[in-house]
Amino acid sequence: MSRLRFAPPLILALCAAPAHAADLLQIYRDALANDATYASARAARDAGLESLPQGLAQILPTVNATAFTQSNNTNISFRGALDSQGNVIPDSNRQGNSSGYTVTLTQPLFNWQNVQVYKEAGFKAAQAEATFGQATQDLIVRVAQAYFDVLASQDSLTFIQAQKVAISEQLAQAKRNFEVGTATITDTHEAQARYDLATSQEIAAQGDLEIKKRTLQQIVGKFPERLEPLKPNVELNPPKPNSMEEWASAANQGYQAQAQEAGLEIAAREIERIRAGHLPTLSIVGTAGGSSSSISTSTSVNNNASDATSRTIGLQLAIPLYAGGNVSSQVRQAVANREKAQQDLESTRRAAALAARQAYVGVSNGMAQVKALEAALVSSRSALDSNKLGYEVGVRINIDVLNAQQQVYSTLRDLSKARYDTIVNGLKLKASTGALGEADVEEVNRLLGAN
């Protein structure tokens, strides 16, 4: 019987045990398997790589085979024709079957268009790889941003709830002081107003946390119950190298720039491919085939049957003479597209350098802001203690204590967000150069741990 009495509390304890917290590395690996945007980029990469065998096929031989079989039934009427003896030639019916096959092999010897298509294929594959590489960088940044957005929202809610508790204590104290006549009703009203405001902020923070969790769910495919928080008093390291211009220079060779460089090469090869429309093509063509036929007539008791085989090999020269100016127009269009690709490359390089500089400034300023807020937190807590003591001895009023409490929790919120933003900017900085990888996720993951 004693087991039955203790079983329900044990079950309740197990149910109430907190679920294992997911860390950033686990969330990232879940995103690799479940994020639809990343999966789409991977499929696009796989499709782009098929350009290589397709381009190679343009310069390899092609072999085609055809075969046929048919039944023939022909009626012939001579309409009064006479034979050598003066008799009318009767109508004739011919029946039979014929069949055959042909195998043709064509090997291009000179086709400049196909050569350019083959060259384009390599750059198209490189472009697909670079685009996918950028998608991998973007995934890490998106995961980290969503992860730390959830933590920031959780911190905000926690600070608001703690502030609400502190305000409620101050409200209770103001009511007691009013009852004994040591404070005015104004103190009670001020505390009540702050308490009501904190309640409103708590509701808004709960809604914001739900949205942030759902945003992370969209990436990883499941709802995160608990996330591993950042370690308290974590030390953030400056970027290496600690030079803005070195990062900006490295960003010129990032995945986005690589994709645009490949696009520029494709545009240049496209000009040559279209210009080749003015050039002749030369191919070697070989055929082998066979045919058989069997015919019988109504005027003959014998069947006529024949079999034949053939083999040919030769050169086929095709010379374009005039296409109505279409090729020249396409060349001008391709030249304009190459100029566009050149300008797109320059724009991409400038944007990558700007992104690197912005991320670098974000990291540098973020670290300075974290240190300033850490110092501000110490000062705010000291100010709160002083205001509480001053209120008890009558040299401070209730609104001073409430303001000091709000300053402490605002500083705590700003400090946590500054840490998260600095970490994410560090990842963005590496992503701008194409150097971001799972090792960087593991490095950030080591900053996480139970408080």
SULKAZI-V460720 format. One line per field, one symbol per residue. phi: phi as a letter, one per 40 degrees, with the letter a starting at -180 (. if undefined). burial: I if it has 16 or more other ideal C-beta (glycine too) atoms within 10 Angstrom, else O. Layout:
phi: ???
burial: ???
This chain:
phi: .ccccccdccccccccccccccbccccccccdcbccccccccccccccccccccccccbccbbbbbaaaabbabbbbcfgcbcccgcccccbbbbibbaaaabbbbbccaacccccccccdcccccccccccdccccccccccccccccccccccdccccccccccccccccccccccccgcaccddcccccccccccccccccccccccccccccccccgacccbbcccccfccbcccbccacccccccccbcccccccccccccccccccccccccccbbbcbbbaaaaaaabbbcbbccccbababaabaabbbbbcbabggccccccccccccccccccccccccccccccccccccccccccccccccccccccccccccccccccccgcbbcccccccccccccccccccccccccccccccccccbgccacccccccccccicc
burial: OOOOOOOOOOOOOOOOOOOOOIIIIIIIOIIIOOIOOIOOIOOOIOOIIOIIOOIOOIOOOOOOOOOOOOOOOOOOOOOOOOOOOOOOOOOOOIOIOOOIOOOOIOOIOOIIIIIIIIIIIIIIIIIIIIIIIIIIIIIIIIIIIIIIIIIIIIIIIIIIIOIIOIIIOIIOIIOOIIOOOOIOOOIIOIIOOIIOOIOOIIOOIOOIIOOIIOOIOOIIOOOIOOIIIIOOOOOOOOIOOOOIOOIIOIIIOIIIIIIIIIIIIIIIIIIIIIIIOOOOIOIOOOOOIOOOIOIOIOOOOOOOOOOOOOOOOOOOOOOOOOOOOOOOOIIOOIIOIIOOIOOOIOOIIOOIIOIIIOIIOIIIOIIOIIOOIOOIIOOIOOIIOOIIOOIOOOOIIIIIIIIIIIIIIOIIIIIIIIIIIIIIIIIIIIIIIIIIOOOIIOOIIOIIOOO
